């Protein structure tokens, strides 16, 4: 009962945060972490012990699957070079650079443990990046690189974290064995994602052949997909995170949705939108709930004279160290890309200083880091306490909060003006797609009308086909001025149609109250109206 009440309280505050974020004007993750900390700060407040493995299983697969599914695959493929450079190269660079810096700054932390903290801090958080970074401020190319990096570096960072922890426990480390294990973990993780996608496709295909199968059954298959991918990979000791990401990236290309009924597709989209919001909010509130206990247990190694100043300064210096290492690596990668372009006689597209700085600040840490560091064992193999465990947990939590705060405050100022005003490339691409689709529609309509036999019915069909085709031709031939006029007329039409839908809904509800129709009829018609309203509200005025 206590667990159920706790879950309901967390979900209630997730809902409240969605309304408050419009008033306080801070990024939603920061607000939700603050709410969690406020709930847990009093002695009698909310408290929860996080099981790291359960935490990773419940939250990470659906969130990363959703981010991977919605990520722009074409852009990620085009930018695979810099994405892999950050997702792999920067992880190892961070482990070495940050590990030695931490050991130098806090000598009481053994070097192997410092490397473990560096490994778990090396991944950026996909959820935090998408929540913090404003797409209207950051250039599209940089945003795509940040998205791709955050989807892939969780796997590399956590795999290296396991190796460093194992080295601490055993006192030995084999670079060759670690390298082979890393390659196997990545390969099996990718195969697990593909296997889960195959299982889901076969399940949907089987359900589609069974008559009268509820659409909800097909929706449930899509909900279970990221969890199945994660569990398959973890069962074989591979990266479950990479398996969930692989499944999300390949879902759109696999054609799996063709086995789903139309109603199941609509329900899946709506359900995933709700689940992502719910999991996102719950994750950050749970993160905030951990902070008071962590802060109250400030390790004595950081409190020689000043209880608050020295720990805060240490966390700030370590966060700035992470940002600095990231800036240096992006700068080196930029130089390498320019040299490679010149050798290949291609046009170089280097980042400027402000773009590199924005990309460095945007590398925020989040829930994966906290879950990873909380999974540290309590003791070594000989039964002695794990060295500096409480200290590195405190530092990891502090860096998460500090990186979120710095990104929230500094990123808007650094990125302001990087995106030139004017038509976005996506708008031009959308217009080209509309023209191509309209031409295809005209060709198909004219072909069907031309196949008709002679007679009155054929003439009527030709007339109707010409009328429908003329709508598409007008859409293609619109000038810029006409497009502006069409957008305005589309806005007015949208307003009027929404007014009409509201009148329909009110009349159906009145008929239901009067007893003119029963609940089944009312529910069916109100559902149709709701779908129509959702489509209209999600539609931009046509170009």
N, C-alpha and C positions, 0 to 999 in steps of 0.2 A: 504493500500500500504506500509506504514511504517513497519507494522508487517511482511509482506511478504519479504521485503528487509532485515529486521533484521534476519529472519530465514535463508535466503540465505547466508548472511554474516557469520553467525555461522557455517553453513554447509561447507562453503568454508574454514574456518579456521580449522574445523575438518579434512578436507582433507589435508591441509597444515601440521597439526600436525602429521599425519600419515607418512609423508615424513621426517619431521624434527627429529622425535624421533630416526631415524637411525644415525643422525649426532651428536646430542647433548648428547646421551648416558644417558638420565635420564628417569625414568618411565613415561609412556605416560600420566597418570592422572596429575602428577606434571607439565609437560610441558603444558598441556591444561589449567590448572588453571592459570599458568603464562601468557599464551596467553590471557585468559579472563581478567585478571587483567590489562594487558598492554592495551587492547582495551578500558577499562573503566576508566583508570587513568586520562587521560586529561579531562579538564572540558567539552569539546565538544565531548567526546568519546561516546561509546555505553553505554546506561543505560537501565535497564529493571527492573520493579517491579514484583517480583515473587508472584503469587497467590499460597500459599502452597498446597491447596487442588488440584488445577489444575496441579501443578508441580508433586505431588505424583501420580496422575492419569495417566499422560502422560508418565512419565519416569519409575516409579518403577515397575508396573506390567510386562511389557515386559522384563525388565532386569532381574528381579528375576525369572520370568518364564524360560527364557533362561538359567540362571545359574542352576536352579533346574533340568531342563530337561537334561542338559549335565553332571550333577553331578553323580559320581559313586554310584549308589543306594546300591549295595552290601556292599561296604565299609562303607557307612553311616549307614546302618542297623547294621553292626557288631560293629560300634563305637557309637551306640546310647546313651550309658551310659555317656561317657565324653562329647558328643555333647549336650545332654539335661542338663548336669551339668553346662556347660558354658552358654547355651542359656537361662536357667531359673535361676539357682542358682547364677551365676556370675552377672546377671542383678540386682537382689535384693541386693547382696553384694555391688555392685558398687553404687546403689542408696543411701544406708545407709552410706557407707564409704566416698564416694565422696561428698555427700550432707553435712555432718558435716564438712569435710575438707574445702569445699568452704565457708561455713558460717563462719568458724573460720578465713580463710584467707581474706575474704572480708565481714566484719560484716554488711555492708549496705544491703546485700542480705538477705531477710527473709529466714528462714529455709525451709518453704514450697516451695518457688521459687528455692532455692538451690536443693531441692529434684527433682523439675521439670527439671532443667538443667541436673542433674545427670541421670535422667531417659532417657532423649533424647540423652545423650552421651553414655549410656550403650550399645546400639547396635553397633556392628562392621558392616562395609559396605561391602556387598558381592562383589559389583563391584570393589571397591578399593582393597579388599583382592586379588581377582583374577588377578588384573592388576599389583599390587605391588610385590606380593610374587612370586619369581622364583621357579618353581617346581623342577628345577634341583639342588637347594640349600637346600630346606627344605625336611626332611624325609616325605615319602608318608603318613604315619599314621598321622603326625601332620597336613599336608596339608588337608587331608580329614576332620579332626576335625574342622579346621578353616573354611572350606567351609560349613560344616553342621551347625556350630554355626552361621555363618553370614546369613544363609538362614532363621533361626528360631528366632534369638534374636531381629530382627526388630519388630516382632509382640509383643513380651513380653515387649520390651522397650517402644514402642509407646502406648501400652495399659496402662502401669503404668504412662506414661507421662500425659495421659488424666486424670487419677485419681488425680495426684498431682496438675494439673492445676485446676481441679474442687474443690479440697480442698482449694486452694488459693482463688478461687472466692467465695466460700461459708463459708470459715472459719471453716469447720468441715470435719472430715474424719472418715469413718467406715471401719475398717479392714475386718470385716465379709462381708460387702456389696461389698467392692473392690475385695475380693477374689472370691466371687460368680460371679461378673461381669467379672472378668478375665477368669474364667473357661468357662463361656458362650461365651465370645468373641473368645476364642480359638476354642471351639467346633463348633460354627456356622461358623467360618472362614474355618475350615477344610471341613465342609459339603458344604459350598458354592463352594469351589474348586471342590469337587466331582460332585456337581450339574452342574457346568459349563462344566465339562468334559463330562457329560452325554448329555447335550444339543448339544455340538459340535459333539459328536459321532452320534447322531440322525440326525443332519443336514448333516453330510458327507454321512451317509447312504442314506438319501433321495436324495441327489444330485447325488450319484453314480447310482441310479436307473433311473434317467432321462437321456435319450440318448442325446448325443451331448452337455452335460454340459461342459463349459470351465473349464480347470484345474485351472484357476485363481480363480474361485469361491470357489473351495476347499481350495486353498491357503489362501484366505481371511478368511475362517472359523478359520484356525489355528492362523492367526494374531489377530483375535478378541478374541480368547479364554482367554488369561490372563486378558483382560479388562473386559470381562463379569464376570469372577470369582471375580475380585476386586469390581466391582460395586454391585454385589449381596450381598457380605459380608458387604460392607459399608451401603447398604440400610437397613440392619438389625442391624446396629450398632456394627458389629463385625470387625475382623481384615482383611481388604482387602489384606494386604501384605501376610498374612498366606494363604489366599485363592489362590492367584497367585502362591505361592510356592507349595501348595498342588497339584494344577493342573499340574504344571511342573514336579513334582516328579512322578505323577501317569500316565502321558501321555504315557510313554514308555511301562508300564505294561498293560495299558488299551486295547491295540491293536487297537487304534483309526485309525492308519495309514493304516490298511488293507482296509479301505473304500476309500482310496485315489488312484487315478491313478498314475502310475509310474512317469509321467511327473510332476504331482502335487507334489509328494514327492521331486523330484529333485529341483523344483522351490522353495518349502518351505525351504529346507536347504539353498539354495543360498540367498533367501530373508532374512531369519533370521540372517545369518552371516552379511549381510549388515546392517540390522536394529540394531543389537547389537552394531556394530562399530559406527553407526551414533548416537544412543541414548547415548552410553557411552561418546563419545566425546562431544556431545552437553551438556550433564549433567555437565561435569567438566568445560567446558568453561562458562556456566551459573553460576556455583559456583564461578569461578574467577571474573566474572562481578560484583558480589555482594561485593567483598572484598574492593575495594577503598572507597565506601560510608561508609562501616562499619568502616574502619580504620580512615577515616576523622572524624567520630563521636565517637572518643574515649571518653568513659564516664569520667566525672570529678572525679569520685571516685577512678580512677586508675592513676590520673595525679596530685598528690599532689606537686611533685617537678620536676620530669623528665618526659617529654611528651612521650617519646618512651620507655625508659628503664623499667619503672615500669609496664606498660601494657604487654610488651614482657616477663618480668620476671614472672609475674602472670600467663600468658598463659603457659609458659614453666613448671612452678611448677605444675599447674593443669594437664598438659599432663603427666608429670612424675608420678603424683599421680595415674592417671588412669592406667599407665603401672605397677606401683607398686602393686596396688590392684589386677590387673589381674595376676601378677606373684604369689602373695600370694595365690590366689584362685586355680590356676593351681597346685601349690605346695601342697596345702591341698588335692586337688582331687587326685593327684599322690600318696600321702601317703595313702589315703582311698582305692585306687585301689589296692595298694600293700597288705594292710591288708586283703581286701576281697579275693584276690587271695590266700593268705596263708591260710585263714580260709576254703576256698573251695578246698584247696590242688591243686591249679592250678599254672602254671608258671607265675610269675609276670613280667610285661614288663614296668618298670618305665621309665619316661623321665629323662634324665640327666639335669644338671644345664643349659647348653647352649641351649638345646631344649626348656626348660621352658622359658628361656629368649627370644629366638626367637619367641615362641608363644605369649609372652606378647607384644613384639614390633610390631608383625604383626597385632595386633588388631586395625587397623586404622579406623577412623571415616570418614563419607562421606556425600553424598547428603541427605540421610534420616534424619540425625541429623539436617542439615541446614533447610530442609523443615519443620521439626517438630518444631524447635525453632521459626521460622518465623510465625508459626501459633498461637503464643501466643496472647491472646486478648489484645486490646489496653487499656481497662478499666475494673474495677471491677464492680460488680452488682450495687454498689451505685454511679457509675459514676466517681469515682476517678481513676487516671492513674494506670495501672498495675505496681506493684512495681518492680523496677530494670529491666524493660523489655529491654531497650537498652543495659544495662550492660551485661545481660546474652546472648543476641544475639551476642555481640562482643566477649565474652569469647567462645561461641560455635564455631564461625567462626575461632577464633584463634586456638582452640584445633584441629579442623579439619586439618588446614594447618600444624600445628606443628606435629601432629601424622603422617601425610603423609611424611613430611620432615624427621623425625626421622627414620621411617621405610625404606625410600629410601636410607638413608645414612648408618644407623647402621646395618640393617638386613643382607646385603651381608657379612659384616665382622663377625657378630655373627654366621651366619649359615655356613660359609665356612668350608668345611671338615666334616660336619655332615652326608652327603650322601657319602657312600663309592663308589669308582669307580668300575665298573664291570657291568655285565648284570643286568638290572632292572627286578624285578619280573613280570612286565607287558610283557616284551619280552618273557620270558619263558611261560607265560600263553597264549600269542598270538600263540606261536609255537604249544602248546598242542591243541589249538583250530583249527589250520590249519590241524594238523594230524587227529583230530576227524572228521572234515568236509570232509577231503580227503577220509577217510575210509567209511564214509556214502555215498559219491559219488560213490566209487568203488562198494559197495554193490548194490546201486540202478542201476548202469549201467549193472552190471553182471546179475541182476535179469531181466531187460528188454530184454537183449540179449538172455537169456536162454528161454524166453517165445516165441521166434520166431519159426515159422514153418520151416520145411525142405525146401530146394531149394536154388537157386542161391542167391536170395535176402537175405535169412536168413544167408547164409555164409558170404555175404558182411557185414551184420549188425554185426555179431560176430567179424569179423576182425576189423571193425571200433571201436567197443566197447573195444576190447583188446588194440587197439592203444591208445584210450582215457584213459583207466584205467591205462596203463603203465605210463602215465604222472603223475597221482596221486601217484602211487607206488614209483616213483622216488623221488617225493617231500617228501614222508614219510621216505625213506631210506637214505636221505642225511646225511653224517657225518658233523662234524663241519668244516673240511677243504672244503668239497664239498659245504657246505652252503655258505662259504666265496666266493668260486668260482662262485656259483650261483648268489650271490649278485652282484658280479662284472659283470657277463654276463647280469644280469637283468638291471644294470645301463647302459651298452652299448646299450642293446636293447631299453631301454627307450629313450635314446638320439636319436637313429636312427628313432624310431617311431615318435618322436616329430618333427624331421627334415622332415619326410615324410608328416606329417600333415601340416606343414608350406608351403610345396610345393603345397599340395592340395589346401590350402586356396589361395595362390597367383594365381594359375591357374584358380580357380573359379572366383576370382575377375577380372582377365584379360578377361575371357570369358564374364563376365557381361558387362565390358566396351566395348567389341567388338560387343555386341548385340547377341552373340551366345545363351545365355540363358536369361530368364527374371528375374525380381526381386523375384518373388515367388519361382522359382526353386533355385536361388542363396541363398535366405534366409533359405530355408529348409535344403539344403546341408551344408551351413555354420553353422547352428545350430547343426546339427549332429556332425560336426567336432569339434565344441566348446565343446560339452558334452564329446566327446572322449578325447580331450586334457585335460579337467578338471579332468577326471578320472585318466589319466596317471600322471599328475602333482601331484595329491594327493596320489599317490601310492608309498610306500616304496619298494625298491628291496626285492623280496620274499626271505624268509628264506629257 
